[in-house]
């Protein structure tokens, strides 16, 4: 009976350590540069997210740079630029980063090197 108890404790501990390691793998993947391109009926847009480690254990700073061109009668207008800085917090349980101001959820897929914000996919370039 003691042998079974010790074995269950050991397996439980390995499971906990494995879960922590998986969370760290995802957290370690997060910093970097991600790009997305979109074309719609009225505009052509390119987004770049630069994510860096923030101040705190699970904090991240997300710098979003957007370039877009409005389309009128199928013709592209002049290039316009926008920039935002977001603060985000990584949740080790879910593996998501929650952007603080608007509550956006950012999902990371390390094995395929991309992230998702809603339905928008950003590829990791470094």
C-alpha positions in Angstrom: 0.0 0.0 0.0 2.8 2.4 0.8 4.5 1.6 -2.5 1.3 2.5 -4.4 0.9 5.8 -2.3 4.6 6.7 -3.1 4.1 6.0 -6.8 0.9 8.1 -6.9 2.7 11.0 -5.2 5.6 10.8 -7.6 3.3 10.7 -10.6 1.3 13.6 -9.2 4.5 15.7 -8.7 5.7 14.9 -12.2 2.3 16.0 -13.6 2.6 19.3 -11.7 6.1 19.9 -12.9 5.2 19.0 -16.4 2.3 21.5 -16.4 4.7 24.2 -15.1 7.2 23.4 -17.8 4.5 23.7 -20.5 3.5 27.1 -19.1 7.1 28.3 -19.1 7.5 27.0 -22.7 4.6 29.2 -23.9 5.8 32.2 -21.7 9.3 31.9 -23.1 7.9 31.9 -26.7 6.0 35.2 -26.2 8.7 37.9 -26.6 9.4 38.8 -30.3 8.0 40.4 -33.4 4.8 39.3 -35.1 3.3 40.5 -38.4 -0.1 40.4 -40.0 -1.4 41.6 -43.4 -5.0 42.1 -44.4 -6.8 43.3 -47.4 -10.4 44.3 -47.4 -12.9 46.1 -49.6 -11.9 49.5 -48.3 -8.3 49.2 -47.1 -4.9 47.4 -47.2 -3.3 47.0 -43.7 -0.1 45.7 -42.2 0.3 45.2 -38.4 3.5 44.6 -36.5 3.4 43.6 -32.8 6.7 43.8 -30.8 6.2 42.0 -27.5 8.8 42.4 -24.8 9.0 41.4 -21.1 7.5 44.0 -18.8 8.1 44.9 -15.2 6.8 42.0 -13.1 6.7 38.2 -13.3 4.0 37.8 -15.9 3.9 41.3 -17.4 4.5 42.1 -21.1 4.6 45.3 -23.1 3.1 45.1 -26.6 4.0 47.8 -29.2 1.6 47.8 -32.1 2.5 49.6 -35.3 0.0 49.7 -38.1 0.4 50.9 -41.7 -2.7 51.1 -43.9 -3.9 52.5 -47.1 -7.5 53.4 -47.7 -9.0 52.3 -51.0 -11.4 54.5 -53.1 -12.8 53.1 -56.3 -10.3 50.3 -56.1 -7.3 52.7 -56.0 -5.0 52.8 -53.0 -4.6 56.2 -51.2 -1.6 57.5 -49.3 0.1 55.3 -46.7 -1.0 56.2 -43.1 0.6 55.0 -39.9 -0.6 54.4 -36.3 1.0 53.2 -33.1 -0.3 52.0 -29.8 1.4 50.6 -26.7 -0.5 48.0 -24.7 0.3 46.3 -21.3 -0.6 42.6 -21.0 -0.5 40.0 -18.2 0.3 36.3 -18.9 -2.0 33.8 -17.2 0.0 30.6 -16.7 -3.2 28.5 -16.2 -4.8 29.4 -19.6 -1.6 30.3 -21.4 -3.2 33.5 -22.6 -2.1 37.1 -22.3 -4.8 39.6 -21.4 -4.3 43.1 -22.7 -5.3 45.3 -19.7 -7.0 48.4 -21.2 -9.5 46.8 -23.6 -9.4 43.2 -22.3 -8.1 41.7 -25.6 -7.1 38.0 -25.2 -3.9 37.0 -27.0 -3.5 33.3 -27.7 0.0 31.9 -28.5 0.7 28.8 -30.6 4.5 28.2 -30.2 4.6 25.0 -32.3 3.3 26.9 -35.4 5.0 30.2 -34.5 1.9 32.5 -34.5 -0.5 34.3 -32.2 -4.2 35.1 -32.5 -6.1 38.2 -31.4 -9.7 37.3 -32.0 -9.6 35.8 -35.5 -6.6 37.8 -36.6 -3.4 35.7 -37.1 0.1 37.2 -36.6 3.1 35.2 -37.7 6.3 35.3 -35.5 9.3 36.6 -37.5 11.8 36.5 -34.6 
